[in-house]
Amino acid sequence: MTSRGYFSAKIKDQMNLPVYMDHHATTPLDPRVLEAMLPYLTEKFGNPASCTHRYGWDAQAGIEKARKQVARLVNAKPEEIIFTSGATESDNLAIKGAAGANRQRGNRIVTLAIEHHAVLDACRRLEGEGLSVTYLPVTRDGLLNLDDFKRALTDQTILVSVMAANNEIGTLQPISEIGKLCRERGILFHTDAVQAIGKIEVDVERMCVDLLSISAHKIYGPKGVGALYVRQNDPRLKLIPLLDGGGHERGMRSGTLNVAGIVGLGQASEICQQEISREPDRLRALRDRLKDGILAGLDDVRINGSMEQRLPNNLNLSFAGVDAESFLMALNNVALSSGSACNSAGDSPSYVLQALGLPEDLAAGSIRFGLGRFNTEEEVEFTVHRVVETVKSLRELSTLPATTKSPTPQDKT
Ligand SMILES: *Cc1c(COP(=O)(O)O)cnc(C)c1O
């Protein structure tokens, strides 16, 4: 397939099957991003640390352009952007790095029960090393209660990590309020903004954020590259690095830079910034059409998470009497998931939905819809139709006497 194959095929036939509606797991590479990356995989192959020849200078120029593009997207200074291998590394570097550098100031971390595993498991690791971590619960709507939050802060708290937007239910936390409360108390504030970037305004100054994680492949860039924003205060915010080596990235992230990937992240950031005035409204309209269509076609559907404080491209539904696994097996031609992307630990039912207080059967039946840049109205209509048909047929099956059930739900569709 040529670089534009996926998209030109889509324009010709309107729909690529299966319809991709799992954009919280990953996004397709935008062809404009690929185009920006290609020279850095071919003629501009130099090591940006080589300062004695053109090959090195070209690579270095690509990196510094990308640093500016990423910085502009979140209203930071270019020197405050550290490139990493992705948001898992950014989250680990922020949390372990800040905890390690601030052990003399205190030993407490405050985070949310519905954070991504990259945050939760980094915190668990630190608990094993003697730090004390508070995992704050959320309301039934999936939101942090600010009074609970204030009560959790002590004079031993050195770091707060609260995600801007959740990757399963799309709920948006009150980041600016949290940032102000942290700043007043001299506590470092990290936010995992992976899902928020490109969908809501993200501004490290307005939000009073000290550390912020970004992933390229969630914003139509390549996999395996990300960034951590690290505030340059006076004195500068220090992090203990995860990797020792050549001292790249201001000593915070050693290792030869992934030049093409970083150039891709830069280009993806610039496109997000250009499209932020229009794209969220378009996504919201498609998402609401999806929601209204499914709710009109089916009874006993529960919406998980607040509809007001929510990403414009997210919908998370539970269908009473239908478990997610059978649903996804029976659903043809639409790529969706239950909760987060499959992980080897096999979270089932989702810890995020359990944190909302959902009974286990509803938590086990939740389906995540994530709309994206290349989804069309036709695809939304198609998805409504497929979801309604599939849930109806599964519900019919489950009311039949056991002997007349077909062996697998797929046989019905
Ligand atoms: C995808 C995701 C991550 C991990 O990002 P990678 O770049 O894949 O390591 C972290 N946090 C959130 C909220 C995510 O959605």
The ligand as a Gaussian input file, in Angstrom:
#p B3LYP/6-31G(d) Opt

LIG

0 1
 C       -1.824000       4.949000      25.725000
 C       -1.697000       5.605000      27.050000
 C       -0.485000       5.578000      27.759000
 C        0.726000       4.831000      27.261000
 O        1.298000       5.438000      26.141000
 P        2.385000       4.653000      25.259000
 O        2.977000       5.733000      24.408000
 O        1.620000       3.637000      24.483000
 O        3.383000       4.054000      26.185000
 C       -0.426000       6.239000      28.954000
 N       -1.491000       6.886000      29.445000
 C       -2.667000       6.938000      28.811000
 C       -3.816000       7.682000      29.405000
 C       -2.817000       6.287000      27.596000
 O       -4.001000       6.310000      26.967000

